[in-house]
Amino acid sequence: MTLTTEEKRRIFEEEQLRMKMKGKSIVVSVILSFLIPGLGDLYCGSWIKALIFFALDFLCLILMFAMGIGVILYGFVWFCGLISAWLSANKSEKRKIKKVDKSLAQES
């Protein structure tokens, strides 16, 4: 069974559309945030959240060496960083889908 030129064109257009709709990877975002809280948000383009997490990381390190209480606080910041990275990646994907839908509506 051979595909016609029209079918090949339609498959090609659908594949291009699928690639346009793909946002940031949730897995990559969470892995980056697992390594350093805030890095997953930076990957997703949430610059402000990333800066906040980097500042909290720095504060936890200072507290860890100064008073020893930074370990518990760092665990909390680390866990919140994982959740934040996951939410940022989800939001990135939804934003990308809305952007593609809007561009398709304008083409029609």
C-alpha positions, 0 to 999 in steps of 0.5 A: 500500500503506497501513500499518495502525495496528499497523505504524505503532506498531511502526515508531515504537517501533523508531525510538524504540529506535534513538534510545535505543541511540545513544551518543556519535558517534565522529566528533565525539569524534575531531574534538574530540580533534583540536582539543584532546586530552582534549576528545573524552573530555570529550564522551564523559563520561570526566571523569578521562581528560579532566582527565589529557589537559588536564594533559598539554597544559598540561605540554607547553605549559610544556615547549615554551616553557621547554625546547623539548622539549614539541613531541615530547611534545605530538605523542605526547599528541595522538596518544594523545588521538585514540585515547582519544577513539575508545575512549571513544566506542566504550565509550559506545555499548556502555554505551548498548546494554547499558542499553537491553537491560537496560530491555527485559528489565525491561519483559518 
